[in-house]
Amino acid sequence: MPFNSYFRFSKQVILILLILCISALTLLFQPRWILTIAESIIPGVVYFAKTEQPLIAITIDDAPNYTTTPLILDAFKKYEVPATFFIISSQILGNEKIVEKIVSDGHELGNHMTEDQPSIKLSPEEFEQDLLKAHSIISKFGELRWLRPASGWYNSAMVNIAQKHNYRVALGSIFPYDTNIKSSWFATNFILFNVRPGSIIILHDGNSRGERTASTLEKILPELKKRGYKFVTLSTLFQLSDS
């Protein structure tokens, strides 16, 4: 291969490797400057709170579940930690007592739509109908301020519809890939490594995911308390922060 061609080829390989390394580091560290860019592209979605106070909000997606939500509630009760549970409304039937316990234990409810299917696939009209259907069911158990679209993806139309119905849209700054990486050890260390004041942590309920979340909470809650962090609901986090 001629030297010039080899040199160009080497530069391309290095560039590709550099892009892959940056992508891997972004996935691993989830830097806030990238989340800030996302917030600026479609305003109205929060990923973290801008605060120097040692405050953290833990959020639980895909509740309720008959088997695993009680395990998660036990962990929160043991360490006296409030959280925000994003509820899928179709899962409430038969689990009403569990939702009532979530509220009676001092946790906050959020709207996670009617089904665990990507909300972004819905038309604006379908999204609004689905949001309101979920709201009509979940709101019987407590006040709702927060929406997290199912599967996390969103667009500006969804945000505008949420705001029209007095919702704030919340994602998170720490997502330990617990829907794909089936390891409480990984989730625990990922959270402990990346946590910062104002962090919003996303974990999941339901079957093996919920079991891993309960196990993860048993590890991270005492450690983060030892570090001086205080756990609050999403609403309290933003009431006490500059965001």
ABEGO torsion letter per residue (X at the ends): XBAAAAAAAAAAAAAAAAAAAAAAAAAAAGBAAAAAAAAAABBGBBABBBBABBBBBBBBBGOBBAAAAAAAAAAAAAAGBBBBBBBBAAAABGAAAAAAAAAAAGBBBBBAEABBBBAAABBAAAAAAAAAAAAAAAAAAEBBABBBBBGGBBBAAAAAAAAAAGBBBBBBABBAGAAABBBAAAAAAAAAAABBBGBBBBBBBEEAAAAAAAAAAAAAAAAAAAAGBBBBBAAAAAAABAX
